[in-house]
Amino acid sequence: MRRTKLRGNAPVDIRDVDTVETASPGRSRKSCLALSVVALLLIAAAAAVAFCPWVRSRLLGRGAPTVPLRVASTPDGADVFIDDQLAGSTPLSVQLAPGPHRLRVVKRGHRPWNEVVDPAATPEVATTLTRVKLAKLFVDSEPDRADVFLDEERRGTTPIEIPDVEAGVHTLLIRKEPLFQPSRQQIELKEGEERRLMVRLDSGLERLYVERIAKEPTKLSNHTELVHLHLLNGDAEKAAEAAMGATVALCHPDLAPTEMGQFFEEVRKLMRGQAGALREATREKLFASLILLLEKMMTAAPAEYTRYDPVVTLFIQAERFDDVARACEKTVALPSGRGLVHYYVATICLRLGELSKAIRLLERAVELQPTLLSARMSLGSAYHRAERLDDAMRQYAEAEKLVKDSSPYYQGYLHVEVARLLVSRKDIEGAVARYKKALAANAPTAYACEWRMQLAELLHEQGRKAEAIEHYKQVVQLTDPDSKIGILARKALRRLSEK
């Protein structure tokens, strides 16, 4: 039959060279290349199906021919690997593509079983796994409490005993991040072997601070950072050792109180058990070194209480007040320290809420130096807080004999303390009179305004509204409008006006 191609509406003979369309040589080559790539892919897929039974069974799916394989073991519960892929645990039934497969049966504590199996010839495999004697591994580290990984499986923290390790080569990883470099090593264990390992982890920071301390032993910040580092690492013993090594720096005359405060904050963390419990012997050794330090500070500069305040605070919080009291007694023979150190330590006790301890020290202070006005006044205040009102009044009476030559502030402050005591005794008129004496002492304005505010509040409580308003107004006139006491006075005036 003759083929034609239409040109417009008229049939055309396709053999006419003027009307036949032919493909270009470039397009023909591209088509051949694409066909070649597709062919290669098909050949590779066919080879995979033909030569890899596991791939064949996966790719061909249910439509492809398969043969059953049942795997059992004694004991059961063993892992079954088919062509290096975990298929399940015994007893196991699977469908596989025809042909040979690599079969491996593994159970911890038993020797592995390996074989190439053709399910068509051997549809059932039953193997008895031979039990092997496990090795035992003991791992410790410095510092301790490091994470232990055996063959990428975390087993716990050092020190640790791992009793169920199979014979063979294993990877051991010890890690204590972020301050230490991890330690990784290969170990080979024999059946029934017991191996002990001590791993020392390297810390670049620790080495850095040790070198800094060797160069500048009097720079306390280096010691503080080293103690802090050991606390982060959970090594209480090394933290205590670092703290005891800071004695020279702590006695340096140019040491700033803020630096000392930072150091003893780290020591308090150590005592609170942040890095674990200290051994009792280490704890006592640390306190012994600190009490020697405290005695040196007190005897070297009794009046510079800000230097030994952090040490005293540490001992009192650790319930070792008797150690502090003995250290205070070491200053009794000093011309400048007679009773003064007892007074300063008592103020620290008052700040910490240790009233009975403060009274004990203040009583000793006025015994050693009866003319020490600040100690007399503080003892009177402490007695008042302890509700020993008669004792308090006796101390204030002794203080009044000493205050005449003191500054207006101390004269006014003593009157205010007596006024508060009289309020506790329900002697309101006596208290008001004492407040007025305090205001007449010409103390600095800030103190005078504070005392006047107290008087105004007392009068307000007693219903003496007009007098209270007068004192509130004077506070407002004398203080900065934005000051706390000025704001309180204006609020009080508004409340009284509303009433």
The 8 nearest C-alpha neighbors of each residue, nearest first, counted from 0:
[[1, 2, 3, 12, 13, 14, 4, 11],
 [0, 2, 3, 12, 13, 14, 11, 4],
 [3, 1, 0, 13, 12, 4, 11, 14],
 [4, 2, 12, 11, 13, 10, 5, 1],
 [5, 3, 11, 13, 10, 12, 6, 2],
 [4, 6, 10, 11, 9, 7, 8, 3],
 [7, 5, 9, 8, 10, 11, 4, 18],
 [6, 8, 9, 5, 10, 11, 4, 18],
 [9, 7, 6, 5, 10, 11, 4, 3],
 [8, 10, 6, 7, 5, 11, 4, 3],
 [11, 9, 5, 4, 3, 6, 8, 12],
 [10, 12, 4, 3, 5, 13, 9, 6],
 [11, 13, 3, 14, 15, 4, 2, 10],
 [14, 12, 15, 3, 19, 4, 11, 2],
 [13, 15, 12, 16, 19, 18, 3, 11],
 [14, 16, 13, 17, 18, 12, 19, 11],
 [17, 15, 19, 18, 14, 13, 20, 12],
 [16, 18, 15, 19, 14, 20, 13, 12],
 [17, 19, 16, 15, 13, 20, 11, 14],
 [18, 20, 16, 13, 17, 15, 21, 14],
 [21, 19, 18, 22, 16, 17, 13, 23],
 [20, 22, 19, 23, 24, 18, 16, 27],
 [23, 21, 24, 26, 27, 20, 25, 19],
 [22, 24, 25, 26, 27, 21, 28, 20],
 [23, 25, 27, 26, 28, 22, 29, 21],
 [26, 24, 28, 27, 23, 29, 22, 30],
 [25, 27, 29, 28, 23, 24, 30, 22],
 [26, 28, 24, 30, 25, 29, 31, 23],
 [27, 29, 31, 25, 30, 26, 32, 24],
 [30, 28, 32, 26, 31, 27, 33, 25],
 [29, 31, 33, 27, 32, 28, 34, 26],
 [30, 32, 28, 34, 29, 33, 35, 27],
 [31, 33, 35, 29, 30, 34, 28, 36],
 [34, 32, 30, 36, 35, 31, 29, 37],
 [33, 35, 31, 37, 32, 36, 38, 30],
 [34, 36, 38, 32, 33, 37, 31, 39],
 [37, 35, 39, 33, 38, 34, 40, 32],
 [38, 36, 40, 34, 39, 35, 41, 33],
 [37, 39, 35, 41, 36, 40, 34, 42],
 [40, 38, 42, 36, 41, 37, 43, 35],
 [41, 39, 43, 37, 42, 38, 44, 36],
 [40, 42, 44, 38, 39, 43, 45, 37],
 [41, 43, 39, 45, 40, 44, 46, 38],
 [44, 42, 46, 40, 45, 41, 39, 47],
 [45, 43, 47, 41, 46, 42, 40, 48],
 [44, 46, 42, 48, 43, 47, 49, 41],
 [45, 47, 49, 43, 44, 48, 50, 42],
 [48, 46, 44, 50, 45, 51, 49, 43],
 [47, 49, 55, 45, 46, 51, 50, 54],
 [50, 48, 46, 47, 45, 51, 55, 52],
 [49, 51, 47, 48, 46, 52, 55, 45],
 [52, 50, 54, 47, 53, 48, 49, 55],
 [51, 53, 55, 54, 96, 56, 98, 50],
 [52, 54, 56, 55, 51, 57, 96, 82],
 [55, 53, 57, 51, 56, 52, 58, 48],
 [56, 54, 48, 52, 58, 53, 57, 59],
 [55, 57, 96, 53, 54, 59, 58, 95],
 [56, 58, 54, 55, 60, 59, 53, 96],
 [59, 57, 55, 60, 56, 54, 48, 63],
 [58, 60, 63, 56, 57, 55, 62, 61],
 [61, 59, 62, 58, 57, 63, 56, 55],
 [62, 60, 63, 59, 64, 65, 56, 57],
 [61, 63, 60, 59, 64, 65, 56, 58],
 [64, 62, 59, 61, 60, 65, 56, 96],
 [63, 65, 96, 62, 66, 97, 61, 56],
 [66, 64, 96, 95, 94, 97, 63, 67],
 [65, 67, 95, 94, 97, 96, 119, 118],
 [68, 66, 94, 93, 95, 122, 118, 69],
 [67, 69, 122, 93, 118, 123, 92, 94],
 [68, 70, 92, 123, 91, 124, 122, 93],
 [71, 69, 124, 91, 90, 125, 123, 89],
 [72, 70, 90, 125, 89, 124, 126, 91],
 [73, 71, 126, 75, 74, 125, 127, 89],
 [74, 72, 127, 75, 128, 126, 71, 125],
 [73, 75, 72, 76, 128, 127, 77, 106],
 [74, 76, 72, 73, 89, 77, 90, 71],
 [75, 77, 89, 88, 78, 74, 90, 106],
 [76, 78, 106, 88, 89, 105, 75, 104],
 [77, 79, 88, 105, 104, 87, 106, 76],
 [80, 78, 104, 88, 87, 86, 103, 85],
 [79, 81, 85, 103, 84, 83, 86, 102],
 [82, 80, 102, 84, 83, 101, 86, 85],
 [81, 83, 101, 84, 100, 80, 102, 53],
 [84, 82, 81, 80, 85, 101, 103, 102],
 [85, 83, 80, 81, 82, 86, 79, 53],
 [86, 84, 80, 87, 79, 81, 83, 78],
 [87, 85, 80, 79, 84, 81, 88, 78],
 [88, 86, 79, 85, 78, 91, 89, 80],
 [89, 87, 78, 77, 76, 79, 91, 90],
 [90, 88, 91, 76, 71, 75, 77, 72],
 [89, 91, 71, 70, 88, 75, 72, 92],
 [90, 92, 89, 70, 69, 88, 71, 93],
 [93, 91, 69, 68, 70, 90, 67, 94],
 [92, 94, 68, 67, 95, 69, 91, 86],
 [95, 93, 67, 66, 65, 68, 96, 92],
 [96, 94, 65, 66, 56, 67, 97, 93],
 [95, 97, 65, 56, 52, 66, 55, 98],
 [98, 96, 65, 66, 95, 119, 52, 118],
 [97, 99, 117, 52, 96, 100, 118, 119],
 [98, 100, 117, 116, 115, 101, 97, 52],
 [101, 99, 116, 115, 82, 102, 117, 81],
 [100, 102, 115, 82, 81, 114, 116, 103],
 [101, 103, 81, 114, 115, 113, 80, 100],
 [102, 104, 113, 80, 112, 79, 105, 114],
 [105, 103, 79, 112, 78, 111, 77, 80],
 [104, 106, 111, 78, 77, 103, 79, 112],
 [107, 105, 77, 109, 78, 108, 111, 104],
 [108, 106, 109, 105, 165, 110, 77, 163],
 [107, 109, 131, 130, 165, 133, 106, 132],
 [110, 108, 130, 131, 129, 107, 106, 128],
 [109, 111, 129, 128, 130, 131, 112, 108],
 [112, 110, 105, 104, 109, 113, 106, 128],
 [113, 111, 104, 103, 105, 110, 114, 128],
 [114, 112, 103, 102, 104, 111, 115, 101],
 [113, 115, 102, 101, 116, 103, 112, 100],
 [116, 114, 101, 100, 102, 99, 117, 113],
 [115, 117, 100, 99, 118, 114, 101, 102],
 [116, 118, 99, 98, 119, 120, 121, 100],
 [119, 117, 122, 121, 120, 68, 116, 66],
 [118, 120, 117, 121, 122, 66, 97, 98],
 [119, 121, 118, 117, 122, 116, 123, 98],
 [122, 120, 118, 123, 119, 117, 116, 124],
 [121, 123, 118, 68, 119, 67, 120, 69],
 [124, 122, 69, 121, 68, 70, 125, 118],
 [123, 125, 70, 69, 71, 126, 122, 121],
 [126, 124, 71, 72, 70, 123, 127, 73],
 [125, 127, 72, 128, 73, 124, 71, 112],
 [126, 128, 73, 72, 129, 125, 74, 112],
 [129, 127, 109, 73, 126, 110, 130, 72],
 [130, 128, 109, 110, 131, 127, 111, 108],
 [129, 131, 109, 108, 110, 128, 132, 107],
 [132, 130, 109, 108, 133, 110, 129, 190],
 [131, 133, 191, 190, 134, 130, 108, 165],
 [134, 132, 165, 191, 164, 190, 163, 108],
 [133, 135, 191, 192, 164, 190, 193, 165],
 [136, 134, 162, 193, 161, 164, 192, 163],
 [135, 137, 194, 161, 193, 160, 195, 162],
 [138, 136, 160, 195, 159, 194, 196, 161],
 [139, 137, 196, 159, 158, 195, 197, 157],
 [140, 138, 158, 197, 157, 196, 198, 159],
 [141, 139, 198, 143, 197, 142, 199, 157],
 [142, 140, 199, 143, 200, 198, 139, 197],
 [141, 143, 140, 234, 144, 200, 199, 145],
 [142, 144, 140, 141, 157, 145, 158, 139],
 [145, 143, 157, 156, 146, 158, 142, 233],
 [144, 146, 175, 156, 157, 143, 174, 173],
 [147, 145, 156, 174, 173, 155, 175, 144],
 [148, 146, 173, 156, 155, 154, 153, 172],
 [149, 147, 153, 172, 152, 151, 154, 171],
 [150, 148, 171, 152, 151, 170, 153, 172],
 [149, 151, 170, 152, 169, 148, 171, 172],
 [152, 150, 148, 149, 153, 170, 172, 171],
 [153, 151, 148, 149, 150, 154, 147, 172],
 [152, 154, 148, 147, 155, 149, 151, 146],
 [153, 155, 147, 148, 152, 149, 156, 161],
 [156, 154, 147, 146, 153, 159, 157, 148],
 [157, 155, 146, 144, 145, 147, 158, 159],
 [158, 156, 144, 159, 139, 145, 143, 140],
 [157, 159, 139, 138, 156, 143, 140, 144],
 [160, 158, 157, 138, 137, 156, 161, 139],
 [159, 161, 137, 136, 162, 138, 158, 135],
 [160, 162, 136, 135, 163, 137, 159, 164],
 [161, 163, 135, 164, 160, 136, 134, 133],
 [164, 162, 133, 161, 135, 134, 165, 108],
 [165, 163, 134, 133, 135, 162, 166, 161],
 [164, 166, 133, 134, 108, 167, 163, 107],
 [167, 165, 189, 188, 190, 134, 133, 164],
 [166, 168, 188, 187, 165, 189, 169, 186],
 [167, 169, 187, 186, 188, 185, 170, 166],
 [168, 170, 186, 185, 150, 187, 171, 167],
 [169, 171, 185, 150, 149, 184, 186, 172],
 [170, 172, 149, 184, 183, 148, 185, 169],
 [171, 173, 183, 148, 182, 147, 174, 149],
 [174, 172, 147, 182, 146, 181, 145, 148],
 [173, 175, 181, 146, 145, 176, 172, 182],
 [176, 174, 145, 179, 146, 177, 181, 178],
 [177, 175, 178, 179, 174, 180, 181, 145],
 [176, 178, 179, 175, 180, 174, 232, 181],
 [177, 179, 176, 202, 175, 180, 204, 232],
 [180, 178, 202, 176, 201, 175, 177, 200],
 [179, 181, 201, 200, 202, 182, 178, 176],
 [182, 180, 174, 173, 179, 183, 175, 200],
 [181, 183, 173, 172, 174, 180, 184, 200],
 [184, 182, 172, 171, 173, 181, 170, 185],
 [185, 183, 171, 170, 186, 172, 182, 169],
 [186, 184, 170, 169, 171, 168, 187, 183],
 [187, 185, 169, 168, 170, 184, 188, 171],
 [186, 188, 168, 167, 169, 185, 189, 166],
 [189, 187, 166, 167, 192, 168, 186, 134],
 [188, 190, 166, 192, 191, 167, 134, 187],
 [189, 191, 166, 132, 134, 192, 133, 188],
 [190, 192, 134, 132, 133, 189, 193, 135],
 [193, 191, 134, 189, 190, 135, 194, 188],
 [192, 194, 135, 136, 134, 191, 195, 137],
 [193, 195, 136, 137, 192, 135, 196, 188],
 [196, 194, 137, 138, 136, 193, 197, 139],
 [195, 197, 138, 137, 139, 198, 194, 136],
 [198, 196, 139, 140, 138, 199, 195, 141],
 [199, 197, 140, 200, 139, 196, 141, 138],
 [200, 198, 141, 140, 201, 197, 142, 182],
 [199, 201, 179, 141, 198, 180, 202, 182],
 [200, 202, 179, 180, 203, 199, 181, 205],
 [203, 201, 179, 204, 205, 178, 180, 200],
 [202, 204, 206, 205, 207, 201, 179, 178],
 [205, 203, 207, 202, 206, 208, 178, 228],
 [206, 204, 208, 207, 202, 203, 209, 225],
 [205, 207, 209, 203, 204, 208, 210, 202],
 [208, 206, 204, 210, 205, 209, 203, 211],
 [209, 207, 211, 205, 210, 206, 212, 225],
 [208, 210, 206, 212, 211, 207, 205, 213],
 [209, 211, 213, 207, 208, 212, 206, 214],
 [212, 210, 208, 214, 213, 209, 215, 207],
 [213, 211, 216, 215, 209, 214, 210, 208],
 [212, 214, 210, 211, 215, 216, 209, 208],
 [213, 215, 211, 212, 216, 210, 209, 217],
 [216, 214, 212, 217, 218, 213, 211, 221],
 [217, 215, 212, 218, 213, 214, 248, 247],
 [218, 216, 248, 215, 247, 219, 251, 249],
 [217, 219, 215, 216, 220, 248, 221, 212],
 [220, 218, 248, 222, 221, 217, 223, 249],
 [219, 221, 223, 222, 218, 224, 258, 262],
 [222, 220, 224, 223, 219, 218, 212, 208],
 [221, 223, 225, 219, 220, 224, 245, 226],
 [224, 222, 220, 262, 226, 221, 225, 227],
 [225, 223, 227, 221, 222, 226, 228, 220],
 [224, 226, 228, 222, 227, 223, 208, 221],
 [227, 225, 238, 223, 229, 228, 224, 241],
 [226, 228, 224, 230, 225, 229, 223, 265],
 [229, 227, 225, 231, 230, 226, 224, 232],
 [230, 228, 232, 238, 234, 226, 231, 227],
 [231, 229, 233, 227, 274, 232, 228, 234],
 [232, 230, 228, 229, 233, 227, 274, 234],
 [233, 231, 229, 230, 234, 228, 178, 142],
 [232, 234, 274, 230, 231, 235, 229, 275],
 [233, 235, 229, 232, 236, 237, 274, 230],
 [236, 234, 238, 274, 237, 277, 275, 233],
 [235, 237, 239, 238, 234, 240, 277, 281],
 [236, 238, 240, 239, 235, 234, 241, 229],
 [239, 237, 226, 235, 229, 241, 240, 236],
 [240, 238, 242, 236, 237, 241, 235, 243],
 [239, 241, 237, 243, 238, 242, 236, 244],
 [240, 242, 244, 238, 239, 243, 226, 237],
 [243, 241, 239, 244, 240, 245, 238, 226],
 [244, 242, 240, 241, 245, 285, 239, 246],
 [243, 245, 241, 242, 246, 240, 247, 222],
 [244, 246, 248, 243, 242, 247, 222, 249],
 [247, 245, 249, 248, 244, 243, 250, 292],
 [248, 246, 250, 249, 245, 217, 251, 216],
 [247, 249, 217, 219, 251, 245, 250, 246],
 [250, 248, 246, 247, 251, 245, 219, 254],
 [251, 249, 247, 248, 252, 246, 296, 292],
 [250, 252, 248, 254, 249, 253, 217, 247],
 [253, 251, 254, 250, 249, 255, 248, 306],
 [254, 252, 251, 255, 250, 256, 248, 249],
 [253, 255, 251, 252, 256, 258, 249, 259],
 [254, 256, 258, 257, 253, 259, 306, 252],
 [257, 255, 259, 258, 306, 260, 254, 305],
 [258, 256, 260, 259, 255, 261, 254, 262],
 [259, 257, 261, 260, 255, 256, 262, 220],
 [258, 260, 256, 262, 257, 261, 263, 255],
 [259, 261, 257, 263, 258, 262, 309, 256],
 [262, 260, 264, 258, 259, 263, 257, 265],
 [263, 261, 223, 259, 265, 264, 260, 258],
 [264, 262, 266, 265, 260, 261, 267, 259],
 [263, 265, 267, 261, 266, 262, 260, 268],
 [266, 264, 268, 263, 267, 262, 227, 269],
 [265, 267, 263, 269, 268, 264, 270, 262],
 [268, 266, 270, 264, 269, 265, 263, 271],
 [269, 267, 271, 265, 266, 270, 273, 264],
 [268, 270, 266, 267, 272, 271, 273, 274],
 [271, 269, 267, 272, 268, 266, 273, 317],
 [270, 272, 268, 269, 273, 267, 276, 274],
 [273, 271, 275, 276, 270, 269, 274, 268],
 [272, 274, 268, 275, 269, 271, 230, 233],
 [275, 273, 233, 235, 230, 272, 234, 269],
 [276, 274, 272, 273, 235, 277, 233, 234],
 [275, 277, 272, 278, 274, 235, 273, 270],
 [278, 276, 235, 282, 279, 236, 281, 275],
 [277, 279, 281, 280, 282, 276, 236, 283],
 [280, 278, 282, 281, 277, 283, 284, 276],
 [279, 281, 283, 278, 282, 284, 277, 285],
 [282, 280, 284, 278, 279, 283, 285, 277],
 [281, 283, 279, 285, 284, 280, 277, 278],
 [284, 282, 286, 280, 285, 281, 287, 279],
 [283, 285, 281, 287, 282, 286, 280, 288],
 [284, 286, 282, 288, 283, 287, 281, 243],
 [287, 285, 289, 283, 288, 284, 290, 282],
 [286, 288, 284, 290, 285, 289, 283, 291],
 [287, 289, 285, 291, 286, 290, 292, 284],
 [290, 288, 292, 286, 291, 287, 293, 285],
 [291, 289, 293, 292, 287, 288, 286, 294],
 [292, 290, 294, 288, 289, 293, 295, 287],
 [291, 293, 289, 295, 290, 294, 296, 288],
 [294, 292, 290, 296, 291, 295, 289, 297],
 [295, 293, 297, 291, 296, 326, 292, 298],
 [296, 294, 292, 298, 293, 297, 299, 291],
 [295, 297, 293, 299, 294, 298, 300, 307],
 [298, 296, 301, 294, 295, 299, 300, 293],
 [297, 299, 295, 296, 300, 330, 301, 294],
 [298, 300, 296, 297, 295, 301, 294, 303],
 [299, 301, 303, 302, 297, 298, 296, 304],
 [302, 300, 297, 336, 303, 298, 340, 299],
 [301, 303, 304, 300, 340, 339, 336, 335],
 [304, 302, 300, 305, 301, 306, 307, 297],
 [303, 305, 306, 307, 302, 308, 343, 301],
 [306, 304, 308, 303, 307, 256, 309, 302],
 [307, 305, 304, 308, 303, 256, 309, 296],
 [306, 308, 310, 304, 309, 305, 311, 296],
 [307, 309, 305, 311, 310, 306, 304, 312],
 [310, 308, 312, 311, 307, 260, 313, 263],
 [311, 309, 313, 307, 312, 308, 314, 293],
 [312, 310, 308, 314, 313, 309, 315, 307],
 [313, 311, 309, 315, 310, 314, 308, 316],
 [312, 314, 310, 316, 311, 315, 317, 309],
 [315, 313, 317, 319, 311, 316, 312, 318],
 [316, 314, 318, 320, 312, 317, 319, 313],
 [315, 317, 313, 318, 314, 312, 319, 351],
 [316, 318, 314, 315, 319, 313, 270, 320],
 [319, 317, 315, 316, 320, 314, 321, 313],
 [320, 318, 314, 315, 321, 317, 322, 323],
 [319, 321, 323, 315, 322, 318, 324, 314],
 [322, 320, 324, 323, 319, 325, 318, 326],
 [323, 321, 325, 320, 324, 319, 326, 290],
 [322, 324, 326, 320, 321, 325, 327, 311],
 [323, 325, 321, 327, 326, 322, 320, 328],
 [326, 324, 328, 322, 327, 323, 321, 329],
 [325, 327, 323, 329, 324, 328, 294, 322],
 [328, 326, 324, 329, 325, 330, 341, 340],
 [329, 327, 325, 330, 331, 326, 324, 341],
 [328, 330, 326, 327, 331, 325, 294, 332],
 [331, 329, 328, 333, 336, 332, 327, 298],
 [332, 330, 337, 328, 333, 329, 336, 338],
 [331, 333, 330, 334, 337, 329, 336, 328],
 [332, 334, 336, 330, 335, 331, 337, 298],
 [335, 333, 336, 337, 332, 331, 330, 338],
 [336, 334, 333, 337, 301, 339, 302, 330],
 [337, 335, 333, 339, 301, 330, 334, 338],
 [336, 338, 331, 339, 335, 333, 334, 367],
 [339, 337, 364, 341, 367, 340, 368, 336],
 [338, 340, 342, 336, 341, 337, 343, 364],
 [341, 339, 343, 342, 338, 301, 336, 344],
 [342, 340, 338, 344, 360, 339, 364, 343],
 [341, 343, 345, 339, 340, 344, 361, 364],
 [344, 342, 340, 346, 345, 341, 339, 304],
 [343, 345, 347, 341, 346, 342, 340, 348],
 [344, 346, 357, 348, 342, 343, 347, 360],
 [345, 347, 349, 343, 348, 344, 350, 342],
 [348, 346, 350, 344, 345, 349, 351, 343],
 [347, 349, 353, 345, 351, 357, 346, 350],
 [350, 348, 352, 346, 351, 347, 353, 354],
 [349, 351, 347, 348, 352, 346, 353, 345],
 [350, 352, 348, 349, 353, 347, 312, 354],
 [351, 353, 349, 350, 354, 348, 347, 357],
 [354, 352, 348, 349, 356, 351, 355, 357],
 [353, 355, 357, 356, 349, 352, 358, 348],
 [354, 356, 358, 357, 353, 359, 385, 381],
 [357, 355, 359, 358, 354, 353, 360, 348],
 [356, 358, 345, 354, 360, 348, 355, 359],
 [359, 357, 361, 355, 360, 356, 362, 354],
 [358, 360, 356, 362, 357, 361, 355, 363],
 [359, 361, 363, 357, 341, 362, 358, 345],
 [362, 360, 364, 358, 363, 359, 342, 378],
 [361, 363, 359, 364, 360, 365, 358, 366],
 [362, 364, 366, 360, 361, 365, 367, 359],
 [363, 365, 338, 361, 367, 366, 362, 341],
 [366, 364, 369, 368, 367, 362, 363, 361],
 [365, 367, 363, 364, 368, 369, 362, 338],
 [366, 368, 364, 338, 365, 337, 363, 369],
 [367, 369, 365, 370, 366, 371, 338, 364],
 [370, 368, 365, 371, 366, 367, 364, 375],
 [369, 371, 368, 372, 401, 365, 375, 398],
 [370, 372, 374, 369, 368, 373, 375, 365],
 [373, 371, 375, 374, 370, 398, 376, 401],
 [374, 372, 376, 375, 371, 377, 342, 378],
 [373, 375, 377, 372, 376, 371, 342, 378],
 [376, 374, 372, 378, 373, 377, 398, 394],
 [375, 377, 379, 373, 378, 374, 372, 395],
 [378, 376, 380, 374, 379, 375, 373, 381],
 [379, 377, 381, 375, 380, 376, 361, 374],
 [378, 380, 391, 394, 376, 382, 377, 381],
 [379, 381, 383, 377, 378, 382, 376, 384],
 [382, 380, 378, 384, 383, 379, 377, 385],
 [381, 383, 385, 387, 391, 379, 384, 380],
 [382, 384, 386, 380, 381, 385, 388, 391],
 [385, 383, 381, 386, 382, 380, 387, 354],
 [384, 386, 382, 383, 387, 381, 354, 388],
 [387, 385, 383, 384, 388, 382, 391, 381],
 [386, 388, 382, 385, 390, 383, 389, 391],
 [387, 389, 391, 386, 383, 390, 392, 382],
 [388, 390, 392, 391, 387, 393, 382, 383],
 [391, 389, 393, 388, 392, 387, 382, 394],
 [390, 392, 379, 388, 382, 394, 389, 393],
 [393, 391, 395, 389, 394, 390, 396, 388],
 [392, 394, 396, 390, 391, 395, 389, 397],
 [395, 393, 379, 397, 391, 396, 392, 375],
 [394, 396, 398, 392, 397, 393, 379, 399],
 [397, 395, 393, 399, 394, 398, 392, 400],
 [398, 396, 394, 395, 400, 399, 393, 401],
 [397, 399, 395, 401, 400, 396, 375, 372],
 [400, 398, 402, 396, 401, 397, 395, 403],
 [399, 401, 398, 397, 402, 403, 396, 395],
 [402, 400, 398, 399, 403, 372, 370, 404],
 [401, 403, 405, 399, 404, 400, 410, 398],
 [404, 402, 405, 401, 400, 399, 410, 406],
 [403, 405, 402, 406, 401, 410, 407, 400],
 [406, 404, 402, 403, 409, 407, 410, 401],
 [405, 407, 408, 409, 410, 404, 402, 442],
 [408, 406, 442, 410, 440, 409, 411, 441],
 [407, 409, 442, 411, 406, 410, 412, 443],
 [410, 408, 412, 411, 406, 407, 413, 405],
 [411, 409, 407, 413, 408, 412, 402, 406],
 [412, 410, 437, 408, 414, 440, 409, 413],
 [411, 413, 409, 415, 414, 410, 408, 416],
 [412, 414, 416, 415, 410, 411, 409, 417],
 [413, 415, 417, 411, 437, 433, 412, 416],
 [416, 414, 418, 412, 413, 417, 434, 437],
 [417, 415, 413, 419, 418, 414, 412, 420],
 [416, 418, 420, 414, 415, 419, 421, 413],
 [419, 417, 430, 415, 421, 433, 416, 420],
 [420, 418, 422, 416, 421, 417, 415, 423],
 [419, 421, 417, 423, 422, 418, 416, 424],
 [420, 422, 424, 418, 426, 423, 430, 419],
 [423, 421, 425, 419, 424, 420, 426, 427],
 [422, 424, 420, 421, 425, 419, 426, 388],
 [423, 425, 421, 422, 426, 420, 388, 427],
 [426, 424, 422, 423, 427, 421, 430, 420],
 [427, 425, 421, 429, 424, 422, 428, 430],
 [428, 426, 430, 429, 422, 425, 431, 421],
 [429, 427, 431, 430, 426, 432, 433, 421],
 [428, 430, 432, 427, 426, 431, 433, 421],
 [429, 431, 418, 427, 433, 421, 428, 432],
 [432, 430, 428, 434, 433, 429, 427, 435],
 [431, 433, 429, 435, 430, 434, 428, 436],
 [432, 434, 436, 430, 418, 414, 435, 431],
 [435, 433, 437, 431, 436, 432, 415, 418],
 [434, 436, 438, 432, 437, 433, 439, 431],
 [437, 435, 439, 433, 434, 438, 432, 440],
 [436, 438, 411, 434, 440, 414, 435, 439],
 [439, 437, 435, 436, 440, 447, 434, 441],
 [438, 440, 436, 437, 441, 435, 411, 442],
 [439, 441, 437, 411, 407, 438, 442, 436],
 [442, 440, 439, 407, 438, 443, 447, 408],
 [441, 443, 408, 407, 440, 447, 444, 446],
 [444, 442, 445, 446, 447, 441, 408, 407],
 [443, 445, 447, 446, 448, 442, 477, 441],
 [444, 446, 448, 447, 443, 449, 478, 442],
 [447, 445, 449, 448, 444, 443, 450, 442],
 [446, 448, 444, 450, 449, 445, 438, 442],
 [449, 447, 451, 445, 446, 450, 474, 444],
 [448, 450, 446, 452, 447, 451, 445, 453],
 [449, 451, 453, 447, 452, 448, 446, 454],
 [452, 450, 448, 454, 453, 449, 447, 455],
 [451, 453, 455, 449, 450, 454, 448, 456],
 [454, 452, 450, 456, 451, 455, 457, 449],
 [453, 455, 451, 457, 452, 456, 458, 450],
 [456, 454, 467, 452, 458, 457, 453, 470],
 [457, 455, 459, 453, 454, 458, 460, 452],
 [456, 458, 454, 460, 459, 455, 453, 461],
 [459, 457, 461, 455, 463, 467, 460, 456],
 [458, 460, 456, 462, 461, 457, 467, 463],
 [461, 459, 457, 458, 462, 456, 463, 455],
 [460, 462, 458, 459, 463, 457, 464, 427],
 [463, 461, 459, 464, 460, 458, 467, 465],
 [464, 462, 458, 459, 461, 466, 465, 467],
 [463, 465, 467, 462, 466, 459, 468, 458],
 [464, 466, 468, 467, 463, 469, 459, 462],
 [467, 465, 469, 468, 464, 463, 470, 458],
 [466, 468, 455, 464, 470, 458, 459, 469],
 [469, 467, 471, 465, 466, 470, 472, 464],
 [468, 470, 466, 472, 467, 471, 465, 473],
 [469, 471, 473, 467, 472, 468, 455, 474],
 [472, 470, 468, 474, 488, 473, 469, 467],
 [473, 471, 475, 469, 470, 474, 468, 476],
 [472, 474, 476, 470, 475, 471, 477, 469],
 [475, 473, 471, 477, 472, 476, 448, 478],
 [474, 476, 472, 485, 473, 478, 477, 488],
 [475, 477, 473, 474, 478, 472, 479, 485],
 [478, 476, 474, 475, 473, 479, 448, 444],
 [479, 477, 475, 485, 476, 474, 480, 482],
 [478, 480, 482, 481, 485, 477, 475, 476],
 [481, 479, 485, 482, 478, 486, 475, 483],
 [480, 482, 479, 486, 483, 485, 478, 484],
 [483, 481, 485, 479, 484, 480, 486, 478],
 [482, 484, 486, 485, 487, 481, 480, 479],
 [483, 485, 487, 486, 482, 488, 449, 478],
 [486, 484, 488, 482, 475, 487, 480, 483],
 [485, 487, 483, 489, 484, 488, 482, 490],
 [488, 486, 484, 490, 485, 489, 491, 483],
 [487, 489, 491, 485, 471, 490, 486, 484],
 [490, 488, 492, 486, 491, 487, 493, 485],
 [489, 491, 487, 493, 492, 488, 486, 494],
 [492, 490, 488, 494, 489, 493, 487, 495],
 [491, 493, 489, 495, 490, 494, 496, 488],
 [494, 492, 496, 490, 491, 495, 497, 489],
 [495, 493, 491, 497, 496, 492, 490, 498],
 [494, 496, 492, 498, 493, 497, 491, 464],
 [497, 495, 493, 498, 494, 492, 491, 468],
 [498, 496, 494, 495, 493, 492, 491, 490],
 [497, 495, 496, 494, 493, 492, 464, 491]]
